[in-house]
Amino acid sequence: MDEFTTKQIIGALTEGIFITDLRLRIVEVNSVFTEVTGYSRDQVIGKKPKLFSSGRHSDEFYQCMWKTLETTGKWQGTLWNRRKNGEVYPQWQYITTLNDPDGKATHYISVFSDISHRDSIENQIHLLAYYDNLTGLPNRALFTDRLNLSLTQATRDKGNVALFYLDLDRFKQINDALGHFTADQLLSAIGNRLRNSLRESDTVARLSGDEFAVIVSCITSINHAETVAQKIQQCFKSPYTIDHRELQVSVSIGISLFPEHARDSETMLRLADCAMYRAKEIGRNCYSFYSQEIANQHQQRLTIEKDLRQGISSGDLELMYQPQICLSTGKVATLEVKLHWKHAKYGDISPSLFLPIADDTGLLLQLSYWTFKTACREIDIWRKKYALNVNIAINIFSVQIESGMLIKTIEEVLTETDLPANSIELEVTEEAIMEMTSDEFAVFDDLNRIGVNIVIDNFGTGYSSLNNIKRIGVSKLKIDSSFTEKIKKDCGSNQMIETIINMAHNLTMSITAEGVESESQRKYLSSLNCDYVQGYLTGPPGKLDNLISIFPENINFSMKNSDRYGNSQHE
C-alpha cells in the first residue's frame, strides 16, 4: 500500500490518530487529531507525545504503560491529556506496535477517542457509581457485582474462585510524612501496577483508603492461588517512583476460597479480611489463607476488643512493675511499668496481644495516657510511703507523639505529683524512631527541655541511625532480649552486645540488658561493664507494694537531696 493511500485511510477514520517512530517522535497525524487536540500537523511533527501531558499521571504510570507495550505489543486505557488551549480532558487510547515484514518494530500507532463529551452525564454517573476516582479501578460496588457474578459462574461450572484482600503495610506513615498528594499518587501507581500484572479477566478493585481486592476465577488449586498471591507481592518488590522520590511499600494479603471457605460474596470478603489481619499479626509483607484457627483467633480478637473498651473504664486493667538492677551496686534503680490484664474468659492476656488491637481500634492513645498518669501517681505515693528514690520507666507510643498531647500530659503530671522530671524514663522503640517525621522529632526537644530521660527500647532490632539517636537526646539504650538469650551460645550476639555497650558508653549513655534470666548472663554482662539488667533473674513484674521486699532494709534512699528538677542520685 503506497503512502498516499495510507494517508487517505488515516484521514477517513473518525478516531484521532498519530504515529510515532521508535524514538517517540510524531511522524503523522490525521484531521481528527487536530480537531481534538487543537494542534495542527506542522505544530506536532517531530515532537514527542509528552507535549500533551496533563500532569495527572505519575512517572510510574507511564513506565507501566510502556513496559506493557514493549512486552505485549499493545496497550489500552484511559489517559488524561491536555489540549493546546490548556484544557485537560479524558481520552480512551489504544497503542500498538507496527512491524515490518520481518517482524521488526518500526513505529507506534495511537488511536484515541475524546470521551469528555460522549454521553457525558451517563458516563459520569457510571464512573462515580462504579469506579474509584483516584485509581480508575472498580470501587466496592462494582467489585461486589463482579464477585457475585464470579460466584454464580463458578457454581454453574463447578469451578473455584479466590479472593485476595490487600492492605498496605504502614501506609499511614507515608501519608503523614509526605502528605496526601504524594500518598494519592502512590495509590494510583499501585493500582496501575496491580492491574497490569494480572489477567484481563481478573478484577482489581480499590475498596477504600489503602485497601485493594483481587478476584481470580478458574482457580485450579491452592498452589494456583499461592502463585497469584506471589505475583501480587511481586508488584511491591521494586520501589515506586513518585515525584522523583523512590518509595518502598509492602502489602499484607488475606485469601479466601470459593466454595471451600464460603459460598457468598459477603462471607468471602469477611473471611479474606480475617486472613489479612492474620498476615499483619505474623509480621506483615506476607499472605495468609483463611482457616478455622484464624476464625477462632478473629472471634477472640473481637471479644478482646469489646472487653478492652470496657476494661479501661471499669478498672479491669492494672499495672505491674519490674525492677532494673544496677550491676555495680546490686540495688534497684528503676521500676518499669508493665500493663496487666486478667480477662474473665481468656485469663492473663499478654500486652503483645491486646496492645496491637488497641492500636487498630483507636484505643491505644486513651490506654497509653491512662497508663502514664496512673503509673506516675502510684509511684509518687509509693516513693513517699517508703522513702525510696527510684526511677519509673514507661513505654510511649507513636500515637502519643503524633497526638500533640504528650508534653502537656507530662507537665500536668509533674505539677500534680512530687516526681522529679529525671525520675521518669520514657521508653520508645527503635522501630518508632525509624518512622518518625521531622515534626515528631521536634517533640523530643521539648522532652529534653522538661528533663525526662529518653530511652530506646529493643535496641539492636532495627536500623535507627546514630544521628537520630543523638538528635532526640537519648540517655539510655536497652539491649533487646533476643541478644541476651543467646549469650555464650552465639558468637555474633556476644559481639553485638559488646559493641552496643561500648558505643553507648562512648556516647555517654547507659545500658540496660533485657531478658536476663541466669546468673551466667548477669556475670557476662557485668564483665562488659553493662550498667543495668532486667529480667526474671532480677524479679518478675509484680504489684507495687509487693516489691518492697526486694529493697534491703539497710539501704537508705534519701529524698532530702533530691530537688524538683531531677538532681537526685541513686545510691
Secondary structure, DSSP 8 states (H G I E B T S, - for coil): --HHHHHHHHHH-SSEEEEEETT--EEEE-HHHHHHH---HHHHTT--GGGGB-S-S-HHHHHHHHHHHHHHSEEEEEEEEE-TTS-EEEEEEEEEEEE-TTS-EEEEEEEEEE-SSTTHHHHHHHHHHHB-TTT-SB-HHHHHHHHHHHHHHHHHHT--EEEEEEEETTHHHHHHHH-HHHHHHHHHHHHHHHHHHS-TTSEEEEEETTEEEEEEES---HHHHHHHHHHHHHTTTS-EEETTEEE---EEEEEEEETTT-SSHHHHHHHHHHHHHHHHHTTSSSEEE--HHHHHHHHHHHHHHHHHHHHHHHT-EEEEEEEEEETTT--EEEEEEEEEEEETTTEEE-HHHHHHHHHHTT-HHHHHHHHHHHHHHHHHHHHHHHT---EEEEE--HHHHHHT-HHHHHHHHHHHS---GGGEEEEEEHHHHHT--HHHHHHHHHHHHHT-EEEEEEETSS---HHHHHHTTEEEEEE-HHHHTTTTT-HHHHHHHHHHHHHHHHTT-EEEE----SHHHHHHHHHTT--EEESTTT---B-GGGGGGGS-TT----STT--TTS-----
